[in-house]
Amino acid sequence: MIPNQSCCDAVDNAYGTESREKPGSDIIDYLKSIDRTWLLIGLIFLAIAIGLPSHLLNSVRFTVNNLWSIAPFLLLSATVAGYLEAASADRMIGKVFSDRVVLAIVSAAVFGALSPFCSCGVIPLIAALLVAGVPLAAVMAFWVASPIMSPSMFVVTTAGLGVEFAVVKMFSAIAVGLSAGGLTLLLQQMGVFRSPLRSSLVSSCGGDDPAHKLKNGVTAWRVWQYPERVEVLREKTSAMVLFLGKWLTLAFVLESLMITYVPAELLGQWLGSGSSWAIPLSAVIGVPAYLNGFVAVPVVAGLIENGMTPGAALSFMLAGAMTSIPAAIAVFSLVKRALFFWYVLLALVGAMAAGWSYQLFLTLT
């Protein structure tokens, strides 16, 4: 007989068993094990079902439809990021861009302004680029320029606000992207933002990092020939899909509420003024009030008819496109807090500068 064992059993019976059998302890432990983001999404849907039951079906349908539309971008971006890491090519690609970082910034800003990505659709691609080691400055240039303009958005903006406004918005996207990339590069040269991604995403979004299984980091493009690399591809891809998927789900749920309960008339009351504060106020309010680019065009057209200056309208559309609440939530989940606030600051200052510049141009011409 082992004397210590009986003593331990006695203590366990006196304290441990009683604590394990407390009423509701299993439920509490189960709730603690659920991912907090998914738990929050469930609580929001529960609140909608109780407080706004007529909106529940619309909110679910809106969220599902948007997730379905963004799924190809999410899957493609996650697969590319997983493949580059599985092939041990991520560092090589990062080095190529690092050696030509200025050219990368210019190319990213121009391509971003012409790309077809929306403010949420660009997030998976941003994650893939950062994981692949592309310099943050170039990624930031693409990051802020891409949501502002796209080929379809150019057509819609031209139809609703005129050719001049659409062209100004397109060049503003390029200018803001170049400024964001250049300023970010300057800060990085000073030692800031050395590791932009959250550690949870770097380490397989919270799981064990499988990349240590690869030998010596030697590049092997034919990933399918190596079981350990296929495993890295599978684990990295699925981890990124799950990680970004939950945050995009939360973003779309909140956007469904905003579209219903932030009417255009309310925006008109806030932004229909031509005061000296119109441009900065438009940029600040554009962050929470901006819905999506296609909805914003008729809203802004109505605001201009009610006295909003074109410069304030441009500021509202730029700030809203770059930092709308759905996009901001996804960005917050992706990068460290300091970089998140830097991204918001770049968007607000860039939007204001573009608005003031456009208004000055109209005054002088």
C-alpha positions in Angstrom: 0.0 0.0 0.0 1.2 3.5 -0.8 0.4 5.8 2.2 0.6 9.0 0.3 -2.0 7.8 -2.2 -4.7 7.4 0.5 -3.9 10.9 1.8 -4.2 12.3 -1.7 -7.5 10.5 -2.2 -8.8 11.8 1.0 -7.9 15.4 0.1 -9.4 14.9 -3.4 -12.6 13.5 -2.0 -12.8 16.4 0.5 -12.2 19.2 -1.9 -11.6 18.3 -5.5 -14.8 16.2 -6.1 -17.0 18.8 -4.4 -15.6 21.6 -6.7 -16.0 19.5 -9.8 -19.6 18.8 -8.9 -20.7 22.4 -8.4 -23.9 23.1 -10.3 -23.3 24.7 -13.6 -19.6 24.2 -13.6 -19.6 22.1 -16.7 -21.6 24.7 -18.6 -19.2 27.4 -17.5 -16.2 25.4 -18.5 -17.8 24.7 -21.9 -18.5 28.4 -22.5 -14.9 29.2 -21.6 -13.7 26.7 -24.2 -15.7 28.4 -27.0 -13.8 31.0 -29.1 -14.8 34.4 -27.8 -15.4 35.8 -31.3 -17.8 33.0 -32.2 -19.4 33.4 -28.8 -19.9 37.2 -29.4 -21.5 36.4 -32.8 -23.9 34.0 -31.2 -24.8 36.5 -28.5 -25.4 39.2 -31.2 -27.7 36.9 -33.1 -29.5 36.0 -29.8 -30.0 39.7 -29.0 -31.4 40.3 -32.5 -33.7 37.4 -32.1 -35.0 38.8 -28.8 -35.0 42.5 -29.5 -35.4 42.7 -33.3 -36.9 39.4 -34.4 -38.1 40.8 -37.7 -34.5 41.6 -38.6 -33.0 38.2 -37.7 -33.6 36.5 -41.1 -32.3 39.5 -43.0 -29.2 39.7 -40.9 -28.5 36.0 -41.3 -29.1 36.2 -45.1 -26.9 39.3 -45.4 -24.0 37.6 -43.5 -24.2 34.4 -45.4 -24.4 36.1 -48.8 -21.4 38.2 -48.1 -19.4 35.3 -46.7 -20.2 33.4 -49.8 -19.1 36.2 -52.1 -15.8 36.7 -50.3 -15.1 33.0 -49.9 -13.2 32.7 -53.2 -10.8 35.5 -52.2 -10.4 34.1 -48.7 -9.7 30.5 -49.9 -7.3 31.7 -52.6 -5.4 34.0 -50.4 -5.1 31.5 -47.6 -4.0 28.7 -50.0 -1.4 31.0 -51.5 0.0 31.9 -48.1 0.0 28.3 -47.0 1.7 27.1 -50.2 4.4 29.7 -50.0 5.2 28.7 -46.4 5.0 25.0 -47.2 7.4 25.5 -50.1 9.7 27.6 -47.9 9.4 30.4 -50.5 7.9 33.0 -48.2 11.2 34.4 -47.1 12.6 34.4 -50.6 9.6 36.4 -51.9 9.9 38.8 -49.0 13.5 39.4 -49.8 12.8 40.1 -53.5 10.3 42.9 -52.6 12.6 44.2 -49.8 15.4 44.8 -52.3 13.0 46.9 -54.4 10.8 48.4 -51.7 10.2 51.8 -53.3 9.2 50.2 -56.6 7.0 47.8 -54.7 5.2 50.8 -52.9 4.5 52.6 -56.2 3.3 49.4 -57.9 1.1 48.4 -54.9 -0.5 51.9 -54.8 -1.3 51.9 -58.5 -2.5 48.3 -58.6 -4.5 48.8 -55.4 -6.4 51.7 -56.9 -7.3 49.6 -60.0 -8.0 46.3 -58.2 -11.5 44.9 -57.7 -11.3 44.4 -54.0 -13.6 45.9 -51.4 -12.7 47.0 -47.9 -13.3 43.5 -46.5 -12.3 41.5 -49.5 -8.8 42.9 -49.4 -8.2 41.6 -45.9 -7.4 37.9 -46.8 -5.0 39.1 -49.5 -3.3 41.4 -47.0 -2.8 38.5 -44.6 -1.3 36.4 -47.3 1.1 39.1 -48.4 2.3 39.8 -44.8 2.7 36.1 -44.0 4.7 35.7 -47.3 7.1 38.4 -46.0 6.2 41.2 -48.4 7.4 44.5 -46.8 4.8 46.2 -44.7 5.3 49.5 -46.5 4.3 48.0 -49.8 1.4 46.1 -48.2 0.2 49.3 -46.5 0.2 51.1 -49.9 -2.0 48.5 -51.4 -4.0 48.2 -48.2 -5.3 51.7 -48.1 -5.6 52.3 -51.9 -7.5 49.1 -52.8 -10.8 49.6 -51.0 -11.2 53.2 -52.4 -11.6 52.4 -56.1 -12.2 49.5 -58.4 -13.2 49.3 -62.1 -16.9 48.8 -61.2 -16.7 51.5 -58.5 -15.3 53.9 -61.1 -18.3 53.3 -63.3 -20.8 53.7 -60.5 -19.1 56.8 -59.2 -19.1 58.3 -62.7 -22.8 57.6 -63.1 -23.7 59.1 -59.7 -21.2 61.9 -59.1 -19.7 62.7 -62.5 -16.5 61.9 -64.3 -14.4 64.5 -62.6 -15.3 63.2 -59.1 -14.5 59.6 -60.2 -11.1 60.6 -61.6 -10.2 62.7 -58.5 -11.2 59.8 -56.3 -9.0 57.4 -58.3 -5.9 59.6 -58.2 -6.6 60.3 -54.5 -6.5 56.5 -53.9 -3.1 56.4 -55.6 -1.8 59.4 -53.7 -3.0 58.2 -50.3 -1.5 54.7 -51.0 1.9 56.2 -51.9 1.8 58.4 -48.8 0.8 55.6 -46.5 3.6 53.3 -48.0 6.2 56.0 -47.8 5.4 57.0 -44.2 5.3 53.4 -43.1 8.7 52.8 -44.7 10.1 55.8 -42.9 8.9 54.5 -39.5 10.2 51.0 -40.3 13.7 52.5 -41.0 13.4 54.0 -37.5 12.8 50.6 -36.0 9.0 50.7 -35.7 6.6 47.9 -36.8 9.2 45.2 -37.0 6.7 42.4 -36.6 3.2 43.6 -37.8 1.1 40.5 -37.5 -0.5 39.3 -34.3 1.4 36.3 -32.8 -1.8 34.2 -33.0 -1.8 34.5 -36.8 2.0 34.0 -37.2 1.7 30.8 -35.2 -1.0 29.2 -37.2 -3.7 31.4 -35.7 -3.4 30.0 -32.2 -2.3 26.4 -32.9 1.1 24.8 -32.9 3.3 26.0 -35.8 3.9 23.1 -38.2 6.6 24.9 -40.1 9.3 23.5 -37.8 8.8 20.2 -39.6 10.5 21.5 -42.7 14.2 20.9 -43.0 16.6 23.8 -43.3 14.1 26.0 -45.0 15.1 24.8 -48.5 12.7 26.0 -51.2 10.7 23.1 -52.8 8.1 24.3 -55.2 6.6 20.8 -55.7 5.0 20.7 -52.3 2.8 17.7 -53.1 5.9 15.5 -53.3 6.7 15.9 -49.6 4.1 14.7 -47.0 5.4 17.1 -44.3 5.0 20.1 -46.6 1.5 19.0 -47.6 0.7 18.9 -43.9 2.0 22.5 -43.5 0.0 23.6 -46.5 -3.2 22.0 -45.0 -2.7 23.3 -41.5 -1.7 26.9 -42.5 -4.5 27.2 -45.0 -7.2 25.9 -42.7 -5.9 28.0 -39.8 -6.0 31.2 -41.8 -9.5 30.5 -43.2 -10.9 29.8 -39.7 -9.1 32.8 -38.2 -10.2 35.4 -40.8 -13.5 33.7 -41.3 -14.7 34.3 -37.8 -13.7 38.0 -37.8 -15.3 38.6 -41.2 -18.5 36.9 -40.0 -18.6 39.4 -37.1 -18.0 42.3 -39.4 -20.8 41.3 -41.8 -23.2 40.8 -38.9 -22.5 44.3 -37.6 -22.7 45.7 -41.2 -26.2 44.2 -41.6 -27.3 46.2 -38.6 -25.7 49.4 -39.8 -27.3 49.2 -43.2 -30.8 48.9 -41.6 -30.4 51.4 -38.8 -28.2 54.1 -40.2 -30.5 55.8 -42.8 -29.3 58.2 -45.4 -31.4 61.0 -43.9 -29.4 60.8 -40.7 -26.1 61.2 -42.6 -27.6 64.2 -44.4 -28.3 65.9 -41.1 -24.7 65.2 -39.9 -22.8 66.0 -43.1 -25.0 68.4 -45.2 -23.2 71.4 -43.9 -20.6 73.5 -45.7 -18.8 74.7 -42.6 -15.1 74.9 -42.1 -15.3 71.7 -40.1 -17.1 69.8 -42.9 -14.1 68.0 -44.3 -12.6 66.7 -41.0 -16.1 65.9 -39.7 -16.9 64.0 -42.8 -13.7 61.9 -42.5 -14.4 61.1 -38.8 -18.0 60.3 -39.3 -17.2 58.4 -42.5 -15.6 55.7 -40.4 -18.7 54.4 -38.5 -21.3 55.7 -40.9 -19.9 54.4 -44.3 -21.8 51.3 -45.4 -20.3 50.2 -48.7 -19.1 52.0 -51.8 -22.2 51.3 -53.9 -24.5 52.5 -51.2 -22.3 55.5 -50.5 -22.6 57.0 -54.0 -26.3 57.9 -54.0 -26.0 58.9 -50.4 -23.2 61.3 -51.2 -25.0 62.6 -54.2 -27.9 63.5 -52.0 -25.6 65.2 -49.5 -24.0 67.3 -52.2 -27.5 68.4 -53.3 -28.2 69.4 -49.7 -25.1 71.6 -49.5 -22.2 69.3 -48.8 -19.0 70.5 -50.5 -17.3 68.1 -53.0 -14.2 68.2 -50.8 -16.1 66.9 -47.8 -17.8 64.3 -49.9 -14.5 63.0 -51.1 -13.2 63.0 -47.5 -16.2 61.0 -46.4 -15.9 58.4 -49.1 -12.1 57.9 -48.8 -12.1 57.6 -45.0 -15.2 55.3 -45.0 -13.8 53.0 -47.7 -10.5 52.6 -45.9 -11.7 52.2 -42.3 -15.4 51.2 -42.3 -16.3 49.4 -39.1 -16.5 45.9 -40.8 -13.1 46.4 -42.4 -11.6 47.8 -39.2 -12.8 44.8 -37.2 -11.0 42.5 -39.6 -7.9 44.6 -39.6 -7.9 44.7 -35.8 -7.9 40.9 -35.7 -5.0 40.7 -38.1 -2.3 43.1 -36.9 -0.9 44.4 -33.7 -2.6 47.3 -31.9 0.0 50.0 -32.7 -0.2 49.2 -36.4 -4.0 49.2 -36.3 -4.1 52.7 -34.9 -1.4 53.8 -37.5 -3.6 52.5 -40.3 -6.6 54.4 -38.9 -4.5 57.6 -38.6 -3.2 57.2 -42.1 -6.7 56.8 -43.5 -8.2 59.8 -41.6 -5.3 62.2 -42.4 -5.1 61.0 -46.0 -8.9 61.5 -46.5 -8.7 65.0 -45.0 -5.7 66.0 -47.1 -7.4 64.7 -50.2 -10.6 66.6 -49.4 -8.8 69.9 -48.7 -6.8 69.5 -51.8 -9.8 68.9 -54.0 -11.7 71.8 -52.4 -8.7 74.1 -53.0 -8.5 72.9 -56.6 -12.2 73.8 -57.2 -11.7 77.2 -55.5 -8.7 78.1 -57.8 -10.2 76.9 -61.0 
